[in-house]
Amino acid sequence: MPNGSRINYQYKFTHNTSQKNFDTAFEGLLTAIAGLKPNAIGHRFVHGGDIADQSRFLNTKEIARLKGLLSLAPLHMSHNLFGVEYLAKHFTVPQVACFDTAFHSTLPELAWRLPIPNIYKLRKYGFHGINYSHIAKELPKFIGEIAMRHIVVAHLGSGSSLCLMNNLKSIDTSMGLTPAGGIPMATRSGDLDPGLLLELAKLNNQEQLEDLVYHQMGLLALSNNESSDVSKLVKSKSLNAKFAIEYFANQVRGVIGEYAAKAGGIDGIVFTGGIGEHSSIIRSLICDPMKFLGFSLDPNANNTNSTFLSEATSKPILMIPADEEIEIFRLVSEYLTSQHL
């Protein structure tokens, strides 16, 4: 956040976590911003635990608290914390955590409580909240007062979830205690029969089971290891790829139907995330069977990834690009203002 302005520099993460490569990328970033220094640094944190705060100052106490959540989001939290420690070595400015779980702090108990003994203190949290918060701010610009009704937002990407909103607040969401739950994803299965996990635990040690849950399931497994990438699967002519994308769309559609039943009907659908924004085929597979709920795609709008995807007589179906960066910028700016920094 140099000089209070948002500068959009994007660097592709190469999945190589060697210190040397991080140093190279960071030096490239400093060169790109031509010596400008930030007055604050905002971080996306996937898991914030039980707190409702959308953002918090990353002091020693808060970092220690977040380290205690590592097991709940092992794919993400270690990288999130690494970024804080790395940047603290280079800048002496406030660092602020923005939490993906915070948007779902409005979930009613019927949505967040799990049918397990209370002694375990475990619950549904929900994720992708930074982008859901962004969508909630953007939606009224497109559909006015309809945005205040029951809207399903489908954040579909390598990690995928859905959120049911009412009055622009989260009242249900598909992910649970961890980002491994909900619908199938690139390499995560989504919800499974607990008995299945008990069987898998007999066949794998803890490390193997964790690797299986986070890296070997989902679309990768459904396509018989052909690919975890939807863009590749939709282009493939194999039966395994066809099955994987149909399975994925069927599960997404199932959650939308569930939310329609819980809410007594839904008034709009929003697609966001890499798949939601760019895959007309996936959107068709999801929406075409839902005409009975009042939703119908306009084929031309869908094929061109338009903002309004629905036919004139349909309830609104929209595509709104994800923008977690602008939401983090807003949250950090608000934090700085509230703390007079």
Residue frames as qw, qx, qy, qz and C-alpha x, y, z in Angstrom:
[[0.000, 0.887, 0.461, 0.000, 0.00, 0.00, 0.00],
 [0.492, -0.010, 0.018, 0.870, 2.44, 2.70, -1.15],
 [0.002, -0.024, -0.011, 1.000, 1.39, 6.25, -0.28],
 [0.430, 0.312, 0.523, -0.667, -2.23, 5.21, 0.26],
 [0.597, 0.439, -0.298, -0.602, -2.69, 4.12, -3.36],
 [0.863, 0.012, 0.501, -0.063, -3.40, 0.68, -4.76],
 [0.254, 0.627, -0.616, -0.405, -0.83, -0.50, -7.27],
 [0.937, 0.099, 0.218, -0.256, -1.70, -3.69, -9.09],
 [0.249, 0.588, -0.761, -0.117, 1.42, -5.84, -9.56],
 [0.939, -0.099, 0.152, -0.293, 0.78, -9.55, -9.91],
 [0.086, 0.556, -0.825, -0.053, 3.35, -12.31, -9.56],
 [0.873, -0.006, -0.368, -0.321, 2.59, -15.92, -10.35],
 [0.585, -0.524, 0.586, -0.200, 3.30, -18.37, -7.53],
 [0.547, 0.453, -0.664, -0.235, 5.39, -21.19, -8.98],
 [0.933, -0.299, -0.064, -0.191, 4.90, -23.65, -6.10],
 [0.741, 0.210, -0.394, 0.502, 8.65, -23.66, -5.53],
 [0.466, -0.865, -0.142, -0.117, 9.09, -22.60, -1.93],
 [0.750, -0.031, -0.164, 0.641, 12.86, -22.29, -1.82],
 [0.269, -0.786, -0.159, 0.534, 14.10, -19.17, -0.06],
 [0.338, -0.211, 0.439, 0.805, 16.15, -18.26, -3.11],
 [0.088, 0.451, 0.687, 0.564, 13.10, -18.06, -5.36],
 [0.207, -0.848, -0.470, 0.128, 11.17, -15.98, -2.84],
 [0.366, -0.611, 0.085, 0.697, 14.11, -13.59, -2.62],
 [0.264, 0.047, 0.582, 0.767, 14.26, -13.31, -6.41],
 [0.036, -0.664, -0.667, -0.335, 10.54, -12.63, -6.69],
 [0.308, -0.828, -0.323, 0.340, 10.67, -10.08, -3.89],
 [0.354, -0.411, 0.260, 0.799, 13.58, -8.25, -5.47],
 [0.152, 0.310, 0.663, 0.664, 11.61, -8.17, -8.71],
 [0.160, -0.802, -0.574, -0.041, 8.65, -6.65, -6.89],
 [0.350, -0.722, -0.079, 0.592, 10.82, -3.93, -5.34],
 [0.284, -0.125, 0.485, 0.818, 12.21, -3.12, -8.80],
 [0.052, 0.529, 0.722, 0.443, 8.70, -3.02, -10.29],
 [0.215, -0.876, -0.428, 0.051, 7.43, -0.49, -7.74],
 [0.418, 0.661, -0.058, 0.621, 10.49, 1.69, -8.38],
 [0.337, 0.181, -0.505, 0.774, 11.57, 2.11, -4.79],
 [0.478, -0.501, -0.073, -0.718, 8.16, 3.02, -3.34],
 [0.164, 0.075, -0.878, 0.444, 7.76, 1.84, 0.23],
 [0.413, -0.541, -0.658, -0.322, 4.49, 0.68, 1.74],
 [0.220, -0.458, 0.378, -0.774, 2.92, 2.37, 4.74],
 [0.688, -0.160, 0.560, -0.433, 1.20, -0.91, 5.61],
 [0.237, 0.219, -0.891, -0.321, 1.05, -4.51, 4.40],
 [0.758, -0.032, 0.220, -0.613, -2.17, -6.52, 4.13],
 [0.027, 0.230, -0.967, -0.103, -2.23, -10.33, 4.19],
 [0.776, -0.109, -0.303, -0.543, -4.95, -12.79, 3.29],
 [0.157, -0.253, 0.901, -0.315, -5.31, -15.36, 6.05],
 [0.458, -0.146, -0.758, -0.441, -7.49, -18.31, 5.15],
 [0.586, -0.493, -0.642, 0.036, -8.36, -19.19, 8.75],
 [0.037, -0.563, 0.274, -0.779, -9.06, -16.72, 11.51],
 [0.196, -0.124, -0.872, 0.431, -10.67, -19.11, 13.96],
 [0.104, -0.628, -0.753, 0.166, -13.64, -18.03, 16.08],
 [0.117, -0.452, -0.145, 0.872, -13.16, -14.28, 15.79],
 [0.391, 0.764, 0.513, -0.015, -15.57, -12.03, 13.87],
 [0.104, -0.791, 0.204, 0.567, -12.96, -9.32, 13.21],
 [0.771, 0.631, 0.086, 0.018, -12.37, -8.89, 9.49],
 [0.571, 0.600, -0.327, 0.456, -8.84, -7.64, 10.13],
 [0.691, -0.709, -0.025, 0.136, -6.31, -7.61, 12.95],
 [0.095, 0.872, -0.474, 0.074, -2.89, -6.12, 13.60],
 [0.929, 0.107, -0.328, 0.133, -0.24, -8.82, 13.30],
 [0.199, -0.766, 0.517, -0.326, 1.61, -8.43, 16.58],
 [0.128, 0.342, -0.919, 0.149, 3.40, -11.22, 18.44],
 [0.446, 0.073, 0.717, -0.530, 0.24, -12.32, 20.26],
 [0.724, 0.443, 0.073, -0.524, -1.85, -12.49, 17.09],
 [0.488, 0.515, -0.681, -0.183, 0.83, -14.39, 15.17],
 [0.089, -0.202, 0.929, -0.297, 1.01, -16.94, 18.00],
 [0.608, 0.246, 0.497, -0.568, -2.78, -17.34, 17.88],
 [0.696, 0.534, -0.229, -0.422, -2.70, -17.93, 14.13],
 [0.232, 0.444, -0.865, -0.004, 0.07, -20.51, 14.48],
 [0.377, -0.017, 0.820, -0.431, -2.37, -22.45, 16.65],
 [0.706, 0.442, 0.248, -0.494, -4.70, -22.76, 13.63],
 [0.101, 0.526, -0.729, -0.427, -2.13, -24.34, 11.31],
 [0.237, 0.026, 0.970, 0.036, -3.73, -27.78, 11.41],
 [0.437, 0.576, 0.555, -0.413, -7.10, -26.37, 10.25],
 [0.589, 0.796, 0.037, -0.134, -5.73, -25.11, 6.93],
 [0.697, -0.416, 0.393, 0.433, -2.31, -26.70, 6.32],
 [0.616, 0.464, 0.402, 0.494, -2.27, -25.87, 2.60],
 [0.145, 0.848, 0.197, 0.470, -2.58, -22.17, 3.33],
 [0.459, -0.887, -0.053, -0.016, -1.68, -21.03, 6.82],
 [0.752, -0.340, 0.181, 0.536, 2.03, -21.89, 6.72],
 [0.456, 0.399, 0.314, 0.731, 2.44, -19.77, 3.56],
 [0.160, -0.888, -0.259, -0.345, 0.37, -16.96, 5.09],
 [0.620, -0.761, 0.034, 0.191, 2.59, -16.88, 8.17],
 [0.726, -0.019, 0.239, 0.645, 5.77, -17.13, 6.10],
 [0.279, 0.690, 0.277, 0.607, 4.79, -13.95, 4.26],
 [0.374, -0.911, -0.085, -0.150, 4.44, -12.04, 7.53],
 [0.741, -0.530, 0.185, 0.367, 7.80, -13.18, 8.85],
 [0.659, 0.248, 0.315, 0.636, 9.53, -12.57, 5.53],
 [0.157, 0.782, 0.230, 0.558, 8.23, -9.02, 5.09],
 [0.521, -0.850, -0.061, 0.048, 8.96, -8.10, 8.71],
 [0.742, -0.265, 0.199, 0.583, 12.64, -8.51, 7.83],
 [0.424, 0.307, 0.371, 0.767, 12.35, -5.90, 5.08],
 [0.123, -0.593, -0.216, -0.766, 9.80, -3.33, 6.28],
 [0.175, -0.216, -0.683, 0.675, 9.05, -1.78, 9.66],
 [0.373, -0.131, -0.176, -0.902, 5.41, -0.95, 8.91],
 [0.622, -0.014, 0.549, -0.558, 2.11, -2.31, 10.30],
 [0.230, 0.059, -0.893, -0.382, 1.14, -5.69, 8.95],
 [0.578, 0.036, 0.324, -0.748, -2.56, -6.52, 9.02],
 [0.123, 0.066, 0.980, 0.139, -4.26, -9.91, 8.64],
 [0.578, 0.115, -0.087, -0.803, -7.55, -10.10, 6.73],
 [0.354, -0.091, 0.912, -0.189, -9.53, -13.27, 7.40],
 [0.326, -0.025, -0.734, -0.595, -11.44, -15.46, 4.94],
 [0.262, -0.351, -0.886, 0.150, -13.53, -16.85, 7.79],
 [0.006, -0.229, -0.402, 0.887, -14.78, -13.50, 9.15],
 [0.373, -0.022, -0.357, -0.856, -17.53, -12.93, 6.57],
 [0.589, -0.229, -0.729, -0.261, -19.23, -16.08, 7.83],
 [0.111, -0.002, -0.688, 0.717, -19.39, -14.87, 11.44],
 [0.483, 0.014, 0.075, -0.872, -23.05, -14.08, 10.71],
 [0.467, -0.045, -0.843, -0.263, -23.94, -17.75, 10.22],
 [0.686, -0.428, 0.111, -0.578, -26.86, -18.79, 12.43],
 [0.446, -0.397, 0.778, -0.195, -26.34, -21.72, 14.77],
 [0.863, 0.283, 0.349, -0.230, -28.39, -23.93, 12.46],
 [0.691, 0.692, -0.206, 0.038, -25.65, -23.42, 9.85],
 [0.192, 0.729, -0.603, 0.261, -22.46, -23.40, 11.92],
 [0.607, -0.417, 0.596, -0.320, -23.11, -26.09, 14.51],
 [0.458, 0.295, -0.814, -0.201, -21.88, -29.62, 13.83],
 [0.853, -0.319, -0.127, -0.394, -23.66, -32.74, 15.15],
 [0.677, 0.165, -0.596, 0.399, -20.76, -33.74, 17.40],
 [0.567, -0.630, -0.432, 0.310, -20.25, -33.47, 21.19],
 [0.015, 0.977, 0.011, 0.212, -19.70, -29.88, 22.35],
 [0.709, -0.615, 0.198, 0.281, -16.65, -30.93, 24.34],
 [0.736, 0.133, 0.328, 0.577, -14.59, -30.86, 21.12],
 [0.045, -0.777, -0.040, 0.627, -15.29, -27.15, 20.48],
 [0.266, -0.068, 0.670, 0.690, -15.36, -27.70, 16.72],
 [0.395, 0.666, 0.417, -0.476, -17.71, -25.94, 14.30],
 [0.575, 0.560, 0.406, 0.436, -18.24, -24.89, 10.71],
 [0.269, -0.554, 0.019, 0.787, -16.33, -21.71, 9.80],
 [0.540, 0.780, 0.315, 0.035, -16.63, -21.23, 6.04],
 [0.523, -0.340, 0.309, 0.718, -14.02, -19.71, 3.75],
 [0.324, 0.391, 0.483, 0.714, -13.49, -17.47, 0.69],
 [0.134, -0.796, -0.513, 0.290, -15.02, -14.75, 2.84],
 [0.208, -0.497, 0.151, 0.829, -12.78, -11.95, 1.56],
 [0.005, -0.058, -0.659, -0.750, -14.13, -12.45, -1.95],
 [0.137, -0.607, -0.778, -0.084, -17.69, -12.99, -0.72],
 [0.190, -0.696, -0.292, 0.628, -17.39, -9.66, 1.07],
 [0.092, -0.284, 0.414, 0.860, -16.27, -8.06, -2.20],
 [0.067, -0.321, -0.811, -0.484, -19.20, -9.63, -4.08],
 [0.165, -0.682, -0.664, 0.259, -21.63, -8.41, -1.42],
 [0.114, -0.618, -0.041, 0.777, -20.44, -4.83, -1.98],
 [0.015, -0.184, 0.598, 0.780, -20.60, -5.09, -5.77],
 [0.109, 0.352, 0.918, 0.150, -23.91, -6.90, -6.16],
 [0.143, 0.734, 0.496, -0.440, -26.32, -4.00, -5.48],
 [0.019, 0.537, -0.338, -0.773, -24.67, -2.03, -8.30],
 [0.080, 0.080, -0.840, -0.531, -25.96, -4.65, -10.75],
 [0.291, -0.385, -0.829, -0.284, -29.32, -5.84, -9.41],
 [0.280, -0.503, 0.033, -0.817, -30.36, -3.19, -6.89],
 [0.588, -0.367, 0.390, -0.607, -32.76, -4.30, -4.14],
 [0.943, 0.069, -0.274, -0.178, -32.79, -7.89, -5.40],
 [0.475, 0.444, -0.638, 0.413, -29.29, -8.17, -3.92],
 [0.314, -0.389, 0.543, -0.675, -30.83, -7.99, -0.45],
 [0.895, -0.063, -0.015, -0.441, -32.82, -11.19, -1.02],
 [0.826, -0.278, 0.484, 0.080, -31.60, -14.79, -1.01],
 [0.519, 0.751, -0.383, -0.139, -28.59, -14.96, -3.33],
 [0.926, -0.195, 0.237, 0.220, -26.27, -17.91, -3.93],
 [0.198, 0.860, -0.451, -0.135, -22.67, -17.01, -4.73],
 [0.983, 0.033, 0.112, 0.141, -20.60, -19.82, -6.27],
 [0.060, -0.846, 0.513, 0.136, -16.88, -19.23, -5.79],
 [0.970, 0.138, 0.196, 0.036, -15.50, -21.88, -8.12],
 [0.254, 0.814, -0.521, -0.005, -11.77, -22.38, -8.60],
 [0.517, 0.272, -0.791, 0.183, -9.07, -24.82, -7.56],
 [0.040, -0.209, -0.782, 0.585, -10.68, -24.31, -4.17],
 [0.269, -0.352, -0.514, -0.734, -14.46, -24.03, -4.41],
 [0.023, -0.331, -0.775, 0.537, -17.33, -23.15, -2.14],
 [0.128, -0.583, -0.519, -0.612, -20.82, -21.68, -2.21],
 [0.080, -0.157, -0.519, 0.837, -22.40, -19.10, 0.06],
 [0.106, -0.690, -0.661, -0.275, -26.06, -18.35, 0.67],
 [0.161, 0.003, -0.227, 0.961, -26.56, -14.66, 1.40],
 [0.123, -0.774, -0.596, -0.176, -29.52, -12.73, 2.73],
 [0.171, -0.983, -0.052, 0.043, -29.31, -8.97, 3.26],
 [0.476, 0.749, -0.401, 0.227, -25.78, -9.33, 1.84],
 [0.365, -0.591, 0.656, -0.296, -24.72, -11.44, 4.84],
 [0.384, 0.201, -0.895, -0.100, -23.67, -15.08, 4.97],
 [0.713, -0.248, 0.290, -0.589, -26.38, -17.39, 6.30],
 [0.936, -0.061, 0.347, 0.006, -24.96, -20.69, 5.01],
 [0.270, 0.751, -0.562, -0.217, -21.84, -21.90, 3.23],
 [0.942, 0.151, -0.265, -0.140, -20.55, -25.20, 1.91],
 [0.517, 0.379, -0.630, 0.438, -17.06, -25.40, 3.43],
 [0.717, -0.583, -0.372, -0.094, -16.85, -26.42, 7.06],
 [0.668, -0.688, 0.069, 0.275, -14.25, -26.64, 9.82],
 [0.453, -0.421, 0.483, 0.620, -11.50, -26.60, 7.19],
 [0.398, 0.577, -0.292, -0.650, -11.17, -25.68, 3.48],
 [0.020, -0.165, 0.954, 0.249, -11.25, -29.41, 2.67],
 [0.298, 0.376, 0.817, -0.321, -15.03, -29.63, 3.12],
 [0.416, 0.555, 0.068, -0.718, -18.01, -28.90, 0.90],
 [0.823, 0.528, 0.036, -0.206, -18.05, -29.63, -2.84],
 [0.867, 0.000, 0.231, 0.441, -15.25, -31.43, -4.72],
 [0.029, 0.926, -0.217, -0.307, -12.31, -29.27, -5.72],
 [0.481, 0.684, -0.536, -0.116, -9.14, -29.64, -7.76],
 [0.500, 0.251, -0.804, 0.203, -7.44, -32.06, -5.37],
 [0.206, -0.076, 0.692, -0.687, -9.75, -31.91, -2.33],
 [0.058, -0.275, -0.944, -0.174, -12.74, -34.21, -2.07],
 [0.439, -0.370, -0.093, -0.814, -15.19, -31.99, -0.26],
 [0.648, -0.312, 0.431, -0.545, -17.57, -33.68, 2.17],
 [0.480, 0.190, -0.848, -0.115, -17.12, -37.41, 2.73],
 [0.830, -0.409, -0.310, -0.217, -18.80, -40.11, 4.75],
 [0.321, -0.755, 0.512, -0.253, -16.95, -40.10, 8.12],
 [0.909, -0.150, 0.388, -0.040, -16.84, -43.88, 7.95],
 [0.784, 0.576, -0.044, 0.228, -14.85, -43.62, 4.72],
 [0.118, 0.817, -0.431, 0.364, -12.21, -41.53, 6.47],
 [0.694, -0.489, 0.483, -0.213, -12.07, -44.09, 9.26],
 [0.949, 0.195, 0.225, 0.100, -11.37, -46.79, 6.66],
 [0.551, 0.739, -0.188, 0.339, -8.72, -44.65, 4.97],
 [0.271, -0.794, 0.446, -0.312, -7.12, -44.01, 8.36],
 [0.892, -0.245, 0.378, -0.032, -6.65, -47.77, 8.76],
 [0.858, 0.377, 0.196, 0.290, -4.75, -47.90, 5.48],
 [0.423, 0.667, -0.101, 0.605, -2.64, -44.75, 5.85],
 [0.474, -0.341, -0.422, 0.694, -0.62, -43.08, 8.58],
 [0.003, -0.823, -0.342, 0.454, -1.49, -39.49, 9.54],
 [0.102, -0.560, 0.379, 0.730, 0.94, -37.90, 7.08],
 [0.122, 0.082, 0.848, 0.509, -0.24, -40.11, 4.23],
 [0.067, 0.663, 0.742, -0.073, -3.89, -39.43, 5.04],
 [0.022, -0.782, -0.110, 0.613, -3.34, -35.68, 5.11],
 [0.085, -0.353, 0.605, 0.708, -1.61, -35.85, 1.73],
 [0.109, 0.328, 0.897, 0.275, -4.47, -37.95, 0.37],
 [0.038, 0.754, 0.582, -0.303, -7.13, -35.53, 1.64],
 [0.005, 0.829, -0.007, -0.560, -5.48, -32.38, 0.33],
 [0.018, 0.607, -0.568, -0.556, -3.58, -33.50, -2.78],
 [0.061, -0.112, 0.938, 0.322, -5.02, -36.70, -4.28],
 [0.262, 0.478, 0.800, -0.252, -8.80, -36.36, -4.25],
 [0.265, 0.659, 0.107, -0.696, -11.37, -34.17, -5.99],
 [0.661, 0.659, -0.101, -0.344, -11.26, -33.68, -9.75],
 [0.123, 0.599, -0.785, -0.099, -7.87, -35.35, -9.93],
 [0.336, -0.066, 0.922, -0.180, -9.29, -38.57, -8.52],
 [0.624, 0.477, 0.432, -0.444, -12.60, -38.31, -10.38],
 [0.578, 0.707, -0.279, -0.296, -10.75, -38.03, -13.71],
 [0.981, -0.036, 0.067, 0.178, -8.63, -41.06, -12.82],
 [0.559, -0.554, 0.204, 0.583, -5.60, -38.78, -12.33],
 [0.550, 0.575, 0.360, 0.487, -5.91, -37.18, -15.77],
 [0.221, 0.406, -0.069, 0.884, -5.94, -33.62, -14.39],
 [0.195, -0.555, -0.609, 0.533, -7.10, -31.43, -11.54],
 [0.012, -0.300, 0.131, 0.945, -7.47, -28.46, -13.91],
 [0.501, 0.558, 0.560, -0.351, -11.01, -27.82, -15.15],
 [0.355, 0.741, -0.249, -0.512, -9.77, -25.96, -18.23],
 [0.071, 0.383, -0.882, -0.266, -7.91, -29.11, -19.31],
 [0.322, 0.174, 0.907, -0.207, -10.73, -31.46, -18.39],
 [0.510, 0.622, 0.337, -0.490, -13.36, -29.60, -20.43],
 [0.378, 0.672, -0.468, -0.431, -11.10, -29.79, -23.50],
 [0.189, -0.276, 0.940, 0.063, -10.36, -33.47, -23.03],
 [0.662, 0.080, -0.446, -0.597, -12.27, -36.09, -25.00],
 [0.268, 0.093, -0.938, 0.201, -11.77, -38.81, -22.41],
 [0.561, -0.520, -0.565, -0.310, -14.69, -40.37, -20.56],
 [0.570, -0.361, -0.486, 0.555, -12.85, -39.84, -17.27],
 [0.144, -0.018, -0.047, 0.988, -12.61, -36.08, -17.86],
 [0.366, -0.358, -0.458, -0.727, -16.26, -35.90, -18.91],
 [0.617, -0.487, -0.617, 0.038, -17.31, -37.73, -15.77],
 [0.454, -0.235, -0.377, 0.773, -15.23, -35.45, -13.53],
 [0.042, -0.074, -0.053, -0.995, -16.73, -32.21, -14.81],
 [0.511, -0.393, -0.529, -0.552, -20.28, -33.61, -14.77],
 [0.612, -0.402, -0.606, 0.310, -19.76, -34.80, -11.21],
 [0.280, -0.120, -0.235, 0.923, -18.44, -31.38, -10.19],
 [0.242, -0.206, -0.256, -0.913, -21.36, -29.53, -11.79],
 [0.589, -0.408, -0.646, -0.262, -23.84, -31.95, -10.26],
 [0.526, -0.363, -0.544, 0.544, -22.45, -31.32, -6.78],
 [0.075, -0.032, -0.065, 0.995, -22.54, -27.53, -7.22],
 [0.415, -0.280, -0.450, -0.740, -26.11, -27.73, -8.49],
 [0.588, -0.389, -0.706, 0.067, -27.01, -29.93, -5.53],
 [0.326, -0.285, -0.427, 0.794, -25.86, -27.27, -3.06],
 [0.164, -0.073, -0.173, -0.968, -27.83, -24.58, -4.90],
 [0.548, -0.344, -0.617, -0.448, -30.91, -26.80, -4.66],
 [0.526, -0.348, -0.645, 0.431, -30.23, -27.37, -0.95],
 [0.142, -0.163, -0.230, 0.949, -30.07, -23.63, -0.36],
 [0.346, -0.212, -0.405, -0.819, -33.28, -23.07, -2.32],
 [0.599, -0.408, -0.679, -0.115, -35.00, -25.57, -0.03],
 [0.456, -0.318, -0.510, 0.656, -33.55, -24.05, 3.14],
 [0.051, -0.166, -0.060, 0.983, -34.40, -20.46, 2.14],
 [0.409, 0.588, 0.605, -0.348, -37.78, -21.21, 0.57],
 [0.580, 0.748, 0.257, 0.197, -36.43, -20.18, -2.84],
 [0.496, -0.391, 0.153, 0.760, -33.48, -18.17, -4.15],
 [0.292, 0.881, 0.235, -0.289, -33.53, -14.92, -6.08],
 [0.411, 0.849, -0.324, -0.066, -30.18, -14.85, -7.87],
 [0.926, -0.142, 0.145, 0.319, -26.97, -16.73, -8.59],
 [0.120, 0.925, -0.348, -0.094, -23.50, -15.22, -8.89],
 [0.946, 0.101, -0.017, 0.308, -20.52, -17.05, -10.38],
 [0.032, -0.931, 0.359, -0.062, -17.03, -15.97, -9.36],
 [0.661, -0.437, 0.587, 0.167, -13.52, -17.46, -9.13],
 [0.065, -0.436, 0.706, 0.555, -11.43, -18.87, -11.96],
 [0.137, 0.230, 0.934, 0.237, -13.89, -21.56, -13.04],
 [0.147, 0.697, 0.612, -0.343, -16.97, -19.50, -12.32],
 [0.097, 0.758, -0.093, -0.639, -15.67, -16.58, -14.37],
 [0.120, 0.548, -0.633, -0.534, -14.24, -18.41, -17.38],
 [0.106, -0.006, 0.978, 0.181, -15.94, -21.78, -17.88],
 [0.545, 0.079, -0.143, -0.822, -19.15, -21.39, -19.87],
 [0.596, 0.005, -0.774, -0.213, -19.42, -25.18, -20.08],
 [0.258, -0.143, -0.802, 0.519, -19.41, -25.61, -16.30],
 [0.263, 0.150, 0.274, -0.913, -21.95, -22.80, -15.88],
 [0.605, 0.066, -0.449, -0.654, -24.22, -24.49, -18.45],
 [0.519, -0.056, -0.852, 0.052, -23.93, -27.86, -16.75],
 [0.093, -0.173, -0.667, 0.719, -24.87, -26.23, -13.46],
 [0.281, 0.256, 0.189, -0.905, -27.69, -23.97, -14.66],
 [0.370, 0.043, -0.648, -0.664, -29.42, -25.79, -17.52],
 [0.374, -0.312, -0.872, -0.045, -31.30, -28.24, -15.26],
 [0.163, -0.343, -0.578, 0.722, -32.43, -25.42, -12.91],
 [0.147, -0.276, -0.386, -0.868, -35.12, -23.81, -15.05],
 [0.473, -0.558, -0.669, -0.130, -37.69, -25.13, -12.57],
 [0.440, -0.534, -0.364, 0.624, -36.16, -22.69, -10.04],
 [0.180, 0.944, 0.222, -0.163, -36.57, -19.79, -12.48],
 [0.272, -0.709, 0.442, 0.477, -33.00, -19.68, -13.82],
 [0.799, 0.476, 0.333, 0.158, -32.11, -19.77, -17.51],
 [0.443, -0.445, 0.325, 0.707, -28.83, -18.83, -19.18],
 [0.520, 0.803, -0.053, -0.287, -28.57, -16.69, -22.29],
 [0.921, 0.078, 0.195, 0.327, -26.22, -18.81, -24.47],
 [0.490, 0.703, -0.035, 0.514, -24.50, -15.81, -26.10],
 [0.279, -0.849, 0.252, -0.372, -23.94, -14.03, -22.80],
 [0.869, -0.412, 0.272, 0.021, -22.67, -17.23, -21.21],
 [0.873, 0.269, 0.135, 0.384, -20.26, -17.98, -24.07],
 [0.361, 0.698, -0.096, 0.611, -18.77, -14.47, -23.86],
 [0.528, -0.257, -0.536, 0.607, -18.45, -14.47, -20.05],
 [0.085, -0.622, -0.166, -0.761, -20.72, -11.43, -19.74],
 [0.109, -0.182, 0.585, -0.783, -21.64, -9.88, -16.42],
 [0.678, 0.114, 0.333, -0.645, -25.33, -10.69, -16.94],
 [0.048, -0.194, 0.946, 0.255, -25.58, -14.33, -17.99],
 [0.330, 0.350, 0.821, -0.308, -29.34, -14.83, -17.71],
 [0.083, 0.448, 0.669, 0.588, -32.13, -14.58, -20.27],
 [0.159, -0.347, -0.017, -0.924, -34.53, -11.66, -20.00],
 [0.700, -0.412, -0.278, -0.512, -37.27, -13.74, -18.34],
 [0.759, -0.090, -0.568, 0.305, -34.91, -15.44, -15.90],
 [0.544, -0.827, -0.017, 0.140, -34.03, -14.58, -12.36],
 [0.216, 0.895, -0.391, 0.007, -30.60, -12.92, -12.44],
 [0.924, -0.132, 0.109, 0.341, -27.50, -15.02, -13.06],
 [0.125, 0.967, -0.224, 0.003, -24.32, -12.95, -12.94],
 [0.849, 0.073, -0.150, 0.501, -20.58, -13.32, -13.32],
 [0.157, -0.968, 0.141, -0.136, -18.59, -11.00, -11.04],
 [0.671, 0.423, -0.490, 0.362, -14.79, -11.39, -11.06],
 [0.737, -0.542, -0.262, 0.307, -13.13, -12.23, -7.78],
 [0.306, 0.708, -0.215, 0.599, -11.05, -9.40, -6.35],
 [0.730, -0.535, -0.336, 0.260, -9.65, -10.29, -2.96],
 [0.532, 0.072, -0.096, 0.838, -6.85, -7.74, -3.39],
 [0.091, -0.510, -0.138, -0.844, -9.19, -4.72, -3.52],
 [0.671, -0.621, -0.313, -0.257, -11.06, -6.02, -0.49],
 [0.756, -0.286, -0.252, 0.532, -7.82, -6.48, 1.46],
 [0.291, 0.294, 0.005, 0.911, -6.83, -2.95, 0.46],
 [0.372, -0.624, -0.237, -0.645, -10.14, -1.64, 1.79],
 [0.783, -0.532, -0.320, 0.032, -9.89, -3.58, 5.05],
 [0.669, -0.124, -0.185, 0.709, -6.33, -2.47, 5.73],
 [0.097, 0.435, 0.096, 0.890, -7.17, 1.15, 4.86],
 [0.546, -0.649, -0.271, -0.454, -10.09, 1.05, 7.30],
 [0.806, -0.397, -0.295, 0.326, -7.87, -0.46, 9.96],
 [0.498, 0.122, -0.095, 0.853, -5.24, 2.24, 9.53],
 [0.159, -0.549, -0.164, -0.804, -7.90, 4.94, 9.73],
 [0.694, -0.607, -0.313, -0.228, -9.50, 3.47, 12.86],
 [0.790, -0.373, -0.168, 0.456, -6.10, 3.26, 14.56],
 [0.032, 0.990, -0.060, -0.122, -5.08, 6.73, 13.30],
 [0.703, -0.306, 0.434, 0.473, -1.98, 5.27, 11.65]]
